[in-house]
């Protein structure tokens, strides 16, 4: 499941840094992907559950994705 929302608060870099810091403070190992200069990705995987933050600095859009090993989206989604 993924939800997209505009960034109406902190600048993109601050959103990414704050999210990464918060996840690390809670003991999660954060995977970083900054291979694309305009998009930052931060991902946490715990017991096959995945939470990921995608921030596009150009479009000012971000999305938060969450997946579970035991829940699947309805067909056609």
C-alpha angles and dihedrals in degrees: 000000000000132000124195124204138167120254104247099160133037121019115269094258092052092048090053094045094046093048093048092048092048093049092048091048087057090054100257122142104232121212113210126206114183095151092122113061094219101041129060121195127192118184134184123192120190122168090339092308111123130199119181135180118204117190122186109198093194101051093032088229127133134182134198115210126193128182134180130199089227103043126068127185117252114271113271093035 
